[in-house]
Amino acid sequence: MDISLSEDQRAIHDSVSKICARFGDDYWTECDQTPRFPDEFHKAMAEAGWLGITMPEELGGAGLGVTEAAIMMHAVTSGGGGFSAASTIHINLFGPHAIVVHGTAEQKARWLTPLIKGEQKACFGVTEPNAGLDTTSIETFARRTNDGYIVKGRKIWTTTAQEADKILILARTVPKAECKRPTDGMTLFYTDLDRTKVEVRRIAKMGRNAVDSNTVFIDDLFVPDEDRVGEEGRGFRYLLDSLNPERILVGIEAVGLGRDALRRASAYARDRNVFGRPIGQNQGIQHPLAESWAALESAYWMCLRAAWLYDNKQPCGAEANAAKFLGARAAFDAATRAVMTHGGMGYAREYQVERLFRESVVTRIAPVSEQLILSFIAENVLDLPKSY
């Protein structure tokens, strides 16, 4: 059993880390506080070819797996940009996966090529105010016409909708009450974000302000037949192709953020002298940081195990969910301890740990709650009765 990164995988980490090193603390503070989208970072990653790491080679992508994408995203978040940096490019890695698997050759060329080149940005319209994580209860509806669909509804927590050219929409084409199963009757579309028919309202939030989150109001948006992904009514099943990779990536992105927070805390503990000695000499400082190292290390390898299972077409639902759970918890604890290690200065923007702490919170909430993860594992691994 060889538990190590290959030479090529280490090269991915090193190359991405060099790009991230060009964007220092001042850059990410400015993006967060303005707030504004990190266009320069997005452009740099596109020019280096990293936006297409999981995309087909014939379209200009690298054709690599979720494992390599996870290694890349760990380098991104551990390089100082935190979840702001990750969210700048995250949608490129998991969002279009349903298109990669179920799209036609024409659709892949038309939709994926501009994403790979960084010429277009996309957003992901699935979550709704009245449905939350109960995706089968979405109310956005796509009504059939002669040559397409008219879509009406509302989405929430739609990332990068302020910047996006395209939107991936999950909508009902058959009312839930008329379906044999709750997961039936939903259809997936990838289409132009026509702002004459779509209103995008930015949500003011705690952290990751460089990358916008929005409520999206869709009012009679026309979607042509050629912008439907796969068969009508099978959209929920297609969406599942993106869920496990998303959990893996969020988990390892959280680990990277946590490791950056831990690095900053350890450096401060070595340099900060109180009562004639560095505070890092005190076990009250040492032990919590050492515990965070152990938790982050464990979460990192769970993320890579889940990614390996996915890439090798083996069941990975429990592992992907556990990776997200462990990574988020470890990141939150590390960021919290980093703030506490800095004492009063941990509350100041200067040392960046307050930004990392604010960003770490979202990893525990999105894209799935800790409670649903634990319920999934209890039911599917421990064979306990379903609780909801």
Buried (B, 14 or more C-beta within 10 A) or exposed (E): EEEEBEEEBEEBBEBBBEBBEEBEBEBBBEBBEEBBBBEEBBEBBBEEBBBBBBBBEEBBBBBBBBBBBBBBBBBBBBBBBBBBBBBBBBBBBBBBBBBBEBBEEEBBBBBBBBBBBBEBBBBBBBBBEEBEEEBBEBBBBBEEEEEBBBBBBBBBBBBBBBBBEBBBBBBBBBEBEEBEEBBBBBBBBBBBBEEEBBBBEEEEBEBBBBBBBBBBBBEEBBBEEEBBBBEBBBBBBBBEBBBBBBBBBBBBBBBBBBBBBBBBBBEBBEEBEEEEEBBBEEEEBBEBBEBBBEBBEBBBEBBBBBBBBBBEEEEBBBBBBBBBBBBBBBBBBBBBBBBBBBEEBBEEEEBBBBBBBBBBBBBBEBBBBBEBBBBBBBBBEEEEEEEE
